[in-house]
Amino acid sequence: MGREYEDLKYLRIPKGRIYEAPDWFSRVDEELEQVIRGLDLVVSRLDALTVALTGMPPERLREFTQQILQLQTTILQDIQNAVQQWSQMLPTQITGNIISIPAKVDIYDQRKFSINDSEWTEVNLEGDIIVITADDDIYYSKATGMTGFILRSGSYLIITRSEDLDKLYFKAVVGSTSLYIQELVIKQE
């Protein structure tokens, strides 16, 4: 089965070299040879796996197949959960703004909120330093009766939290948007 090659367990990727125009076909030939060699390696591995699986009793083969399917499902769910968790914690806009915090900190918590322009959303605060950003313009205030200040889309508000600041209120300027809050704790070293 397969072509005769030197005993090789890996592929050799030809170095990128600059050829004269007539030598371009030589370069294509070298790369095609490696592609064919790679396909032969894959086929030989699949043949070995097929032989190993067909030698199993049918009950064991079914059990093995079930385990592979369960593992695949578990891995896909873990990946989806991780992607969803990160997408909820990170802002969807990358603005190029750089934030520098002159202290050693640990991340205490990261949260995402959906806010709208019809009502104020109360957010309890913890941690020493609060970093706030949003996808669109938002109002923020210490109380709901106040007009509030505007935090522009893609801007960051960094607050060194005092002990009496335990909550802030947020409201979208127009429509609805996502609000992202990261709470940091200063490390005492």
C-alpha positions in Angstrom: 0.0 0.0 0.0 1.3 3.4 -0.8 4.3 4.7 -2.7 7.9 3.9 -1.8 9.5 6.7 0.2 12.4 6.9 2.5 11.4 5.8 6.0 9.9 9.1 7.1 7.4 9.9 10.0 7.1 13.6 9.2 6.8 15.9 6.3 9.5 18.1 5.0 8.2 21.5 4.1 10.4 22.9 1.3 12.1 26.2 2.3 10.8 29.3 0.6 13.3 30.1 -2.0 13.3 32.5 -4.8 13.4 30.7 -8.1 14.1 32.0 -11.6 10.9 31.9 -13.7 11.8 28.6 -15.3 12.3 27.0 -11.9 8.9 27.7 -10.6 7.6 24.4 -11.8 10.4 22.7 -9.8 9.1 24.4 -6.7 5.5 23.3 -7.4 6.8 19.8 -8.1 8.6 19.7 -4.7 5.5 20.9 -2.8 3.2 18.5 -4.6 5.5 15.6 -3.6 5.1 16.7 0.0 1.3 16.9 -0.3 1.2 13.4 -1.8 3.6 12.1 0.9 1.3 13.7 3.6 -1.8 12.1 2.1 0.0 8.7 2.1 0.9 9.1 5.8 -2.7 10.0 6.7 -4.0 7.0 4.7 -1.5 4.6 6.4 -2.5 5.9 9.9 -6.2 5.5 9.0 -5.5 1.9 7.8 -3.8 1.1 11.1 -6.7 2.6 13.0 -9.2 0.6 10.9 -7.3 -2.6 11.5 -7.2 -1.9 15.3 -10.9 -1.2 15.4 -12.1 -4.1 13.2 -10.1 -6.5 15.5 -12.3 -5.4 18.4 -15.3 -7.4 19.5 -18.6 -5.6 18.3 -19.6 -4.8 22.0 -16.2 -3.2 22.7 -16.3 -1.3 19.3 -19.8 0.1 20.2 -18.6 1.1 23.7 -15.5 2.7 22.2 -17.6 4.6 19.7 -19.9 5.8 22.5 -17.0 7.0 24.5 -15.6 8.9 21.6 -19.0 10.6 20.9 -19.4 11.5 24.6 -15.9 12.9 24.7 -16.5 14.9 21.6 -19.8 16.3 23.0 -18.2 17.2 26.3 -15.3 18.9 24.6 -17.6 20.9 22.3 -19.7 22.0 25.3 -16.7 23.0 27.2 -15.4 25.1 24.3 -18.8 26.7 23.8 -19.1 27.5 27.5 -15.6 29.0 27.5 -16.3 31.1 24.4 -19.6 32.3 25.8 -18.1 33.1 29.2 -15.3 35.2 27.6 -17.7 36.9 25.2 -19.8 38.0 28.2 -16.8 39.3 30.1 -14.9 41.2 27.4 -16.0 44.3 25.5 -17.0 43.7 21.9 -15.3 46.9 20.8 -11.5 47.3 20.6 -10.7 50.9 20.8 -7.0 51.1 21.0 -7.2 53.0 24.3 -4.5 52.0 26.7 -5.2 51.9 30.4 -2.4 52.0 33.0 -3.1 51.3 36.7 -0.2 52.4 38.9 -0.6 49.5 41.4 -0.3 45.7 41.5 -3.8 44.3 41.2 -5.7 41.1 40.9 -9.0 40.8 39.0 -11.8 40.4 41.6 -14.8 40.2 39.2 -15.9 40.9 35.7 -19.5 41.4 34.7 -21.6 42.4 31.7 -25.0 44.1 31.9 -27.7 44.9 29.4 -29.0 48.4 30.0 -31.6 50.5 28.2 -32.7 54.2 28.1 -36.0 53.6 29.9 -34.8 52.9 33.4 -31.7 53.1 35.7 -29.8 49.9 36.3 -28.3 49.5 39.8 -24.9 47.9 40.0 -23.3 46.9 43.3 -19.6 47.6 43.5 -16.8 45.8 45.3 -13.1 45.8 44.8 -10.6 48.7 45.1 -10.5 49.9 41.5 -13.5 49.8 39.1 -13.0 49.9 35.3 -16.2 50.7 33.3 -16.8 50.7 29.6 -19.8 50.3 27.2 -20.6 49.5 23.6 -22.6 52.8 23.2 -22.9 56.1 25.1 -24.3 55.7 28.7 -25.2 57.8 31.7 -23.7 57.0 35.1 -24.7 58.4 38.4 -24.5 57.9 42.2 -28.3 58.2 42.5 -31.2 57.7 40.1 -32.6 61.3 40.6 -29.5 62.9 39.2 -29.0 63.7 35.6 -25.8 61.7 35.4 -22.6 62.1 33.4 -22.0 60.7 30.0 -19.5 58.0 29.4 -18.8 57.9 25.6 -18.8 54.7 23.6 -15.4 52.9 23.7 -14.1 55.1 26.6 -13.0 53.8 29.9 -13.9 55.1 33.3 -11.5 54.1 36.1 -12.7 54.7 39.6 -10.7 54.2 42.8 -13.6 53.2 45.0 -14.1 54.8 48.4 -15.7 52.8 51.2 -19.0 54.7 50.9 -19.3 54.1 47.1 -21.0 50.7 47.1 -23.3 51.2 44.0 -23.6 53.1 40.8 -26.6 53.6 38.5 -26.4 53.3 34.7 -28.7 54.1 31.8 -28.3 54.0 28.0 -28.4 57.4 26.3 -30.4 56.0 23.4 -31.9 52.5 23.0 -30.0 49.7 24.7 -26.4 48.7 25.1 -24.0 46.5 26.9 -22.1 47.7 30.0 -18.9 46.0 31.1 -17.5 46.3 34.6 -14.2 44.9 35.9 -13.4 45.1 39.6 -9.8 45.0 40.7 -8.2 44.5 44.1 -4.9 46.1 45.0 -2.3 43.6 46.1 -0.6 44.3 49.3 3.0 43.2 48.9 
